[in-house]
Amino acid sequence: MFNKQNLFTELEQLVNHSAFSAGAKSTVMRNLQRLKSSQLNILITGATGAGKSSTINALFDMSIAQVGYDTDPLTQDINCYTLNNLVLWDTPGLGDGVEEDNKHRQKIKRKLAVADSSGQALIDLVLVIVDGGTRDLGTTISLINEVLIPNLGPNPEERLIIAINQADVALKGPNAWDHKLNQPTPEASDFLDRKVDSLTQRIKKATGVTVSPIYYSAGYSYPGHQQRPYNLAKLLYLIVSKLPINKRVLIANKTISKSESNWSDNDAQDYQKKTTESLWEAIVACSSAGATIGSELGELFGSPGKKVGVLIGGALGGIAGGLGYLLGF
């Protein structure tokens, strides 16, 4: 029935073939057109070596990315990747010198101050990548406390994600990681939990803002060895859940990595289901805004409690199934 092209093309086809009245169809199609012309902007930052690039590559289908740079001459070191409606802003790594760090911090401040055409903040979400293998978090904590939180509006925790990468090498020694199961050992879990708690407390003490970091591994591959990502589905769910509901579905427009092994290992098994339900909720809410057909639209697009319909497809519980359509499998 569907050719799996642009997500909005599929949504429009569903609505056009529905039994809705002409007025209802007009409202929904107008909402979809507005959504289709929107952009989702995520800024990714962190210290040099924390794994920003590996995280971007693990999460997103970079084969479709259009590479650019910030057009503001005062922030041109910030790289830009456009994947359909998603725009990723990749900032320079911090920690290579006081003078350079100050320049980069100012560029990040300027980018956070940019407004879109409607007067809202351009950057919808900031993802901070933390190097789990280092004990020196001073540069990263300074960035969070002095640059990000003061410039993210009245509720900065709603637009901020802190993710500790390289969980597989955070703890040194033979008990650092269970490579067979691709998960932390009990000793590593305890170490990483303490690192999460330390970050939370240091940020809370300095700013009064409560954040809840997670830990993960973006994975790596080189000749003769490959380490699958860990908790990447958890990170994706956290990103989706933090996004404004009116933009949440934009991340599903054929942007996510198609590598099934990237999503297979996590500390729980329901992140795919939660992400699917969150995207379903966003589709229905955005499409039916201003219309009196919310329940009918829900039936058209499927129900997360029963079947998630052709747009999200299949059984809930696996990236290749529950998110298969949205992720492009």
C-alpha positions as CSV (number, residue, x, y, z in Angstrom):
1,M,0.0,0.0,0.0
2,F,2.9,2.4,0.8
3,N,6.1,3.0,-1.0
4,K,7.9,4.2,2.2
5,Q,8.9,7.5,0.9
6,N,8.5,10.7,2.9
7,L,6.5,10.2,6.1
8,F,4.3,13.1,5.3
9,T,3.4,11.7,1.9
10,E,2.2,8.5,3.6
11,L,0.2,10.5,6.2
12,E,-1.4,12.5,3.5
13,Q,-2.3,9.4,1.5
14,L,-4.0,7.9,4.5
15,V,-6.1,11.0,5.2
16,N,-7.0,11.4,1.5
17,H,-8.3,7.8,1.4
18,S,-10.2,8.2,4.7
19,A,-13.9,8.7,5.2
20,F,-13.4,12.1,6.8
21,S,-15.6,15.0,5.7
22,A,-14.1,17.6,3.3
23,G,-13.7,20.0,6.2
24,A,-11.9,17.5,8.4
25,K,-9.6,16.5,5.6
26,S,-8.8,20.1,5.0
27,T,-7.9,20.8,8.6
28,V,-5.7,17.7,8.9
29,M,-3.9,18.4,5.6
30,R,-3.3,21.9,6.7
31,N,-1.8,20.7,9.9
32,L,0.4,18.2,8.0
33,Q,1.6,20.9,5.6
34,R,2.6,23.1,8.6
35,L,4.4,20.2,10.2
36,K,6.1,19.3,7.0
37,S,7.6,22.8,6.6
38,S,8.9,22.7,10.2
39,Q,12.4,21.9,11.3
40,L,13.7,20.1,14.4
41,N,17.0,21.5,15.7
42,I,19.2,19.5,18.1
43,L,22.6,20.9,19.3
44,I,25.2,18.3,20.2
45,T,28.1,19.4,22.4
46,G,30.7,18.0,24.7
47,A,34.4,17.8,25.4
48,T,36.9,16.6,22.8
49,G,37.1,12.8,22.7
50,A,33.7,12.3,24.3
51,G,32.3,10.6,21.2
52,K,30.0,13.2,19.6
53,S,30.7,12.0,16.1
54,S,30.3,8.3,16.9
55,T,27.0,9.0,18.7
56,I,25.7,11.0,15.7
57,N,26.7,8.1,13.4
58,A,25.1,5.5,15.6
59,L,21.8,7.3,16.1
60,F,21.2,8.7,12.7
61,D,21.3,7.7,9.1
62,M,24.1,9.9,8.0
63,S,24.1,8.5,4.5
64,I,21.3,11.0,3.7
65,A,22.8,14.0,5.6
66,Q,23.4,17.2,3.8
67,V,26.5,18.7,5.3
68,G,26.8,22.5,5.9
69,Y,28.0,25.0,8.4
70,D,26.7,27.8,10.5
71,T,26.0,30.8,8.3
72,D,26.6,33.2,11.2
73,P,30.3,34.4,10.8
74,L,30.6,34.5,14.5
75,T,29.6,30.8,14.9
76,Q,30.9,29.2,11.8
77,D,32.9,26.5,13.5
78,I,29.5,24.8,14.3
79,N,28.9,22.1,11.7
80,C,25.4,21.5,10.5
81,Y,23.8,18.2,9.2
82,T,20.4,18.2,7.7
83,L,18.4,15.0,7.5
84,N,15.0,15.8,6.0
85,N,13.3,17.8,8.7
86,L,16.0,17.2,11.3
87,V,19.0,19.6,11.7
88,L,21.9,18.5,13.9
89,W,24.3,21.3,15.1
90,D,27.6,19.7,16.0
91,T,29.7,22.1,18.1
92,P,33.5,22.0,18.4
93,G,34.9,19.9,21.2
94,L,35.9,21.7,24.4
95,G,39.1,21.0,26.4
96,D,41.8,22.0,23.9
97,G,42.8,25.2,25.6
98,V,41.4,28.1,27.6
99,E,41.4,30.6,24.7
100,E,39.8,28.2,22.2
101,D,37.2,27.0,24.8
102,N,36.1,30.5,25.5
103,K,35.6,31.1,21.8
104,H,33.6,28.0,21.5
105,R,31.5,28.7,24.6
106,Q,30.6,32.1,23.1
107,K,29.6,30.5,19.8
108,I,27.3,28.1,21.7
109,K,25.7,31.0,23.6
110,R,25.0,32.8,20.4
111,K,23.5,29.8,18.8
112,L,21.2,29.2,21.8
113,A,20.1,32.9,21.5
114,V,18.9,32.5,17.9
115,A,15.1,32.6,17.3
116,D,13.2,31.0,14.5
117,S,10.7,32.7,12.3
118,S,8.0,32.5,14.9
119,G,10.2,34.1,17.6
120,Q,10.8,30.8,19.5
121,A,14.2,29.5,20.3
122,L,15.8,27.8,17.2
123,I,17.4,25.0,19.2
124,D,14.8,22.6,20.5
125,L,17.1,20.3,22.4
126,V,20.7,20.2,23.6
127,L,22.5,16.9,23.9
128,V,25.6,16.9,26.0
129,I,28.0,14.0,25.4
130,V,30.1,13.2,28.5
131,D,33.3,11.0,28.3
132,G,32.6,8.2,30.7
133,G,36.2,7.1,30.7
134,T,37.6,10.3,32.2
135,R,37.7,11.6,35.8
136,D,38.2,15.2,34.7
137,L,34.7,16.5,34.1
138,G,35.5,20.1,34.9
139,T,35.2,21.4,31.4
140,T,31.9,19.6,30.7
141,I,30.4,20.7,34.1
142,S,31.5,24.2,33.5
143,L,29.8,24.2,30.0
144,I,26.6,22.8,31.5
145,N,26.5,25.1,34.6
146,E,27.8,28.4,33.0
147,V,26.8,28.2,29.4
148,L,23.9,25.8,28.8
149,I,21.6,26.1,31.8
150,P,21.7,29.9,31.9
151,N,20.8,30.1,28.2
152,L,18.0,27.5,27.9
153,G,15.1,29.5,29.3
154,P,13.0,29.2,32.4
155,N,12.9,25.4,32.5
156,P,16.4,24.3,31.1
157,E,16.0,20.7,32.2
158,E,13.2,20.3,29.6
159,R,15.6,21.1,26.8
160,L,18.7,19.4,28.1
161,I,20.0,15.8,27.9
162,I,23.2,14.7,29.5
163,A,24.5,11.3,28.2
164,I,27.6,9.6,29.5
165,N,29.2,7.8,26.5
166,Q,31.8,5.0,26.5
167,A,30.2,3.2,29.3
168,D,32.1,0.1,28.2
169,V,35.5,1.6,29.1
170,A,34.5,3.8,32.0
171,L,35.7,1.3,34.6
172,K,39.2,0.0,34.1
173,G,40.3,-3.6,34.7
174,P,39.0,-7.1,34.0
175,N,35.5,-6.5,35.5
176,A,34.9,-3.4,33.3
177,W,32.4,-4.9,30.8
178,D,30.6,-8.1,29.9
179,H,31.6,-8.2,26.2
180,K,29.7,-11.5,25.6
181,L,26.4,-10.0,26.7
182,N,27.4,-6.4,25.8
183,Q,26.4,-5.0,29.1
184,P,28.0,-3.6,32.2
185,T,29.2,-5.9,34.9
186,P,27.8,-5.4,38.4
187,E,31.0,-3.5,39.3
188,A,30.7,-1.3,36.2
189,S,27.0,-0.6,36.8
190,D,27.8,0.5,40.4
191,F,30.6,2.7,39.0
192,L,28.4,4.3,36.3
193,D,25.5,4.8,38.7
194,R,27.9,6.7,41.0
195,K,29.1,8.8,38.1
196,V,25.5,9.7,37.2
197,D,24.8,10.6,40.8
198,S,27.9,12.8,41.1
199,L,27.0,14.7,37.9
200,T,23.5,15.2,39.1
201,Q,24.6,16.5,42.5
202,R,27.3,18.8,41.1
203,I,24.9,20.4,38.6
204,K,22.1,20.7,41.2
205,K,24.4,22.3,43.8
206,A,25.7,24.9,41.3
207,T,22.5,25.8,39.4
208,G,19.5,24.4,41.4
209,V,18.5,22.5,38.3
210,T,17.9,18.7,38.5
211,V,19.0,16.6,35.5
212,S,18.9,12.8,35.1
213,P,21.9,11.7,33.1
214,I,22.0,8.3,31.4
215,Y,25.0,6.2,30.4
216,Y,25.4,4.4,27.1
217,S,28.0,3.3,24.5
218,A,27.9,4.5,20.9
219,G,30.0,1.4,20.0
220,Y,32.9,1.2,17.6
221,S,34.2,-0.8,14.7
222,Y,37.7,-1.4,13.4
223,P,39.3,-4.3,11.5
224,G,38.9,-7.5,13.5
225,H,36.7,-6.1,16.2
226,Q,33.3,-4.5,16.6
227,Q,31.6,-3.3,19.8
228,R,27.8,-2.9,19.4
229,P,26.2,0.1,21.0
230,Y,24.6,-0.2,24.4
231,N,21.5,1.7,25.6
232,L,21.2,3.6,22.3
233,A,17.4,2.9,22.2
234,K,17.3,4.4,25.7
235,L,19.0,7.5,24.5
236,L,16.7,7.7,21.5
237,Y,13.6,7.4,23.7
238,L,15.0,10.1,26.0
239,I,15.5,12.4,23.0
240,V,12.0,11.8,21.7
241,S,10.3,12.2,25.1
242,K,12.1,15.6,25.6
243,L,11.1,17.0,22.3
244,P,8.1,19.4,21.9
245,I,5.1,17.2,20.9
246,N,4.5,19.4,17.9
247,K,7.9,18.5,16.5
248,R,8.5,15.0,17.9
249,V,7.4,13.2,14.8
250,L,10.0,15.1,12.7
251,I,12.7,12.8,14.1
252,A,10.9,9.8,12.6
253,N,11.0,11.1,9.0
254,K,13.6,8.6,7.8
255,T,16.4,9.9,10.0
256,I,17.2,7.1,12.3
257,S,20.0,4.6,11.7
258,K,18.8,1.4,9.9
259,S,21.4,-0.8,11.6
260,E,19.4,-3.2,13.8
261,S,22.4,-4.1,15.9
262,N,22.6,-0.5,17.1
263,W,19.3,-0.9,18.9
264,S,19.5,-4.5,20.3
265,D,21.3,-4.1,23.6
266,N,19.8,-2.0,26.4
267,D,19.2,-2.1,30.2
268,A,15.5,-2.7,29.6
269,Q,13.4,-4.0,26.7
270,D,10.6,-1.5,26.5
271,Y,12.3,1.6,25.1
272,Q,11.2,0.8,21.6
273,K,7.6,0.4,22.7
274,K,7.7,3.7,24.6
275,T,9.3,5.5,21.6
276,T,6.6,4.1,19.3
277,E,3.8,5.2,21.6
278,S,5.3,8.6,22.0
279,L,5.6,9.0,18.2
280,W,2.0,7.7,17.7
281,E,0.7,10.3,20.2
282,A,2.6,13.0,18.4
283,I,1.2,12.0,15.0
284,V,-2.4,12.1,16.3
285,A,-2.0,15.2,18.3
286,C,-0.3,17.3,15.5
287,S,-2.6,16.0,12.8
288,S,-5.9,16.6,14.6
289,A,-5.1,20.0,16.1
290,G,-8.1,22.2,15.7
291,A,-10.3,19.4,14.3
292,T,-13.1,17.5,16.0
293,I,-12.0,14.1,14.8
294,G,-9.3,13.2,17.3
295,S,-10.7,9.7,18.1
296,E,-11.4,9.0,14.4
297,L,-7.9,10.0,13.5
298,G,-6.5,7.8,16.2
299,E,-8.4,4.9,14.7
300,L,-7.1,5.7,11.3
301,F,-3.5,5.8,12.5
302,G,-3.8,2.8,14.8
303,S,-3.9,2.3,18.5
304,P,-0.7,1.8,20.6
305,G,-2.7,-0.4,23.0
306,K,-3.7,-2.9,20.3
307,K,-2.1,-2.5,16.9
308,V,0.0,0.5,16.0
309,G,-1.4,0.7,12.5
310,V,0.4,0.9,9.1
311,L,2.3,4.0,10.0
312,I,4.1,2.5,12.9
313,G,3.4,-1.1,12.1
314,G,3.7,-4.5,13.5
315,A,4.1,-5.7,17.1
316,L,5.5,-3.3,19.7
317,G,8.8,-4.4,21.0
318,G,11.5,-4.2,18.4
319,I,13.0,-1.4,16.4
320,A,12.7,-3.5,13.3
321,G,9.0,-4.1,14.0
322,G,7.5,-1.5,16.2
323,L,9.4,1.3,14.6
324,G,10.0,-0.4,11.3
325,Y,8.0,2.0,9.1
326,L,9.1,5.2,10.8
327,L,12.7,4.2,10.8
328,G,12.7,3.1,7.2
329,F,13.3,-0.7,7.5
